[in-house]
Amino acid sequence: MSTLSSTDDSKENTKSIRSAIEEPSNPYYLHHSDSPGQILVSQQLTGENYTSWSRAMLIALFVKNKLGFVNRSIAEPPGIDANLFNSWIRKNNMVISWILNSISKEISASIMFASSAREIWLDLKDHFQQKNGLRIFQLKRELMNLRQD
């Protein structure tokens, strides 16, 4: 009898997860208009525009309720629940495709095989935010050296 009970519990748990995933407020939910070919931001990341590009992407991902895939608030679930794990993989890959669609071909070649949207996000941040930091320092130094006649 305990086997029957555990099977019923498992089915009920699967139904509960499915209904939660189908809820629009759930980050695992995909709207029928969401597709891997979608372009979420108007400007492609070219390297020099990392700050404005990342801000635009964060806003777009927030609106899509997928920000957690890059800020790690939606971590990869353990493989114990196959439905939840597979759903996470699909949504993570959707976010990866949105990121890849918004960066130049030269940049995308270097991150194409990353396994998570979070990993790609951190790689881009590490690589391009530093360049902007140097430019900001240079601009601040130039501003400090300006004199009014």
C-alpha positions as CSV (number, residue, x, y, z in Angstrom):
1,M,0.0,0.0,0.0
2,S,2.9,2.4,0.7
3,T,4.0,2.0,-3.0
4,L,0.6,3.1,-4.2
5,S,0.6,6.0,-1.8
6,S,4.1,7.2,-2.9
7,T,3.1,6.9,-6.6
8,D,0.0,9.0,-5.9
9,D,2.2,11.6,-4.1
10,S,4.6,11.7,-7.0
11,K,1.8,12.3,-9.5
12,E,0.4,15.0,-7.3
13,N,3.8,16.6,-7.0
14,T,4.2,16.5,-10.8
15,K,0.8,18.1,-11.3
16,S,1.7,20.8,-8.7
17,I,4.9,21.6,-10.4
18,R,3.3,21.7,-13.9
19,S,0.5,24.1,-12.7
20,A,3.1,26.3,-11.0
21,I,5.2,26.4,-14.2
22,E,2.1,27.4,-16.2
23,E,1.5,30.4,-14.0
24,P,2.6,33.6,-15.8
25,S,4.3,35.0,-12.6
26,N,6.5,31.9,-12.4
27,P,10.0,32.4,-13.9
28,Y,9.7,29.0,-15.6
29,Y,6.7,30.2,-17.6
30,L,7.2,31.0,-21.2
31,H,4.7,33.2,-23.1
32,H,3.6,31.9,-26.5
33,S,5.5,34.9,-28.1
34,D,8.8,33.9,-26.4
35,S,11.2,32.3,-28.9
36,P,14.9,31.6,-29.2
37,G,15.2,33.9,-32.2
38,Q,13.9,36.9,-30.3
39,I,16.1,40.0,-29.9
40,L,15.4,41.7,-26.6
41,V,17.6,44.8,-26.9
42,S,18.1,47.3,-29.8
43,Q,21.9,47.5,-29.6
44,Q,24.2,44.6,-30.0
45,L,27.1,44.2,-27.5
46,T,30.3,45.2,-29.4
47,G,32.6,45.6,-26.4
48,E,32.7,49.3,-26.0
49,N,29.0,49.6,-25.1
50,Y,28.9,47.0,-22.3
51,T,27.5,49.2,-19.6
52,S,24.5,50.4,-21.7
53,W,24.0,46.9,-23.2
54,S,24.0,45.1,-19.9
55,R,21.6,47.6,-18.4
56,A,19.2,47.1,-21.4
57,M,19.5,43.3,-21.1
58,L,18.8,43.4,-17.3
59,I,15.7,45.4,-17.9
60,A,14.5,43.1,-20.7
61,L,15.2,40.0,-18.7
62,F,13.4,41.5,-15.7
63,V,10.4,42.2,-17.8
64,K,10.4,38.6,-19.1
65,N,10.7,37.4,-15.5
66,K,14.0,35.6,-16.4
67,L,16.5,37.8,-14.5
68,G,17.1,35.0,-12.0
69,F,18.8,33.0,-14.7
70,V,21.7,35.5,-14.9
71,N,21.8,36.7,-11.3
72,R,21.6,33.2,-9.9
73,S,18.4,33.6,-7.9
74,I,17.1,30.7,-10.1
75,A,19.8,28.2,-9.6
76,E,20.0,24.9,-11.5
77,P,17.8,22.5,-9.5
78,P,19.0,19.0,-8.5
79,G,18.2,16.3,-11.1
80,I,15.9,14.6,-8.6
81,D,12.7,16.0,-10.2
82,A,13.1,15.4,-13.9
83,N,10.2,17.8,-14.8
84,L,11.6,20.7,-12.9
85,F,15.2,20.0,-14.1
86,N,14.1,19.8,-17.8
87,S,12.1,23.0,-17.4
88,W,15.1,24.8,-16.0
89,I,17.3,23.6,-18.9
90,R,14.7,24.8,-21.4
91,K,14.4,28.2,-19.8
92,N,18.1,28.6,-19.3
93,N,18.7,27.8,-22.9
94,M,16.1,30.3,-24.0
95,V,17.9,33.0,-22.0
96,I,21.2,31.9,-23.5
97,S,19.7,32.3,-27.0
98,W,18.5,35.8,-26.2
99,I,21.9,36.8,-25.0
100,L,23.6,35.3,-28.0
101,N,21.1,37.2,-30.3
102,S,22.2,40.4,-28.7
103,I,25.9,40.3,-29.1
104,S,28.3,40.6,-32.0
105,K,29.3,37.4,-33.9
106,E,32.9,37.9,-32.8
107,I,31.9,38.0,-29.1
108,S,29.4,35.1,-29.4
109,A,32.1,32.8,-30.7
110,S,34.0,33.0,-27.4
111,I,31.0,32.1,-25.2
112,M,29.0,29.8,-27.5
113,F,29.6,26.6,-25.5
114,A,29.0,27.9,-22.0
115,S,26.5,25.8,-20.1
116,S,24.4,28.4,-18.3
117,A,23.2,31.9,-18.8
118,R,24.8,32.8,-15.5
119,E,28.2,31.6,-16.8
120,I,27.9,33.7,-20.0
121,W,26.8,36.8,-18.0
122,L,29.8,36.6,-15.7
123,D,32.2,36.0,-18.6
124,L,30.9,39.0,-20.4
125,K,31.0,41.1,-17.3
126,D,34.6,40.0,-16.5
127,H,35.8,40.7,-20.0
128,F,34.1,44.0,-20.8
129,Q,33.3,45.8,-17.6
130,Q,37.0,46.2,-16.8
131,K,37.6,48.1,-20.1
132,N,34.8,50.5,-19.1
133,G,36.3,50.9,-15.7
134,L,39.6,52.1,-17.2
135,R,37.7,54.5,-19.5
136,I,35.8,55.9,-16.5
137,F,39.0,56.4,-14.6
138,Q,40.5,58.3,-17.6
139,L,37.5,60.5,-18.0
140,K,37.4,61.4,-14.3
141,R,41.1,62.2,-14.4
142,E,40.6,64.5,-17.5
143,L,37.7,66.2,-15.7
144,M,39.9,66.9,-12.7
145,N,42.5,68.4,-14.9
146,L,40.1,70.8,-16.7
147,R,40.5,74.5,-15.8
148,Q,38.1,77.2,-16.4
149,D,39.6,80.3,-17.9
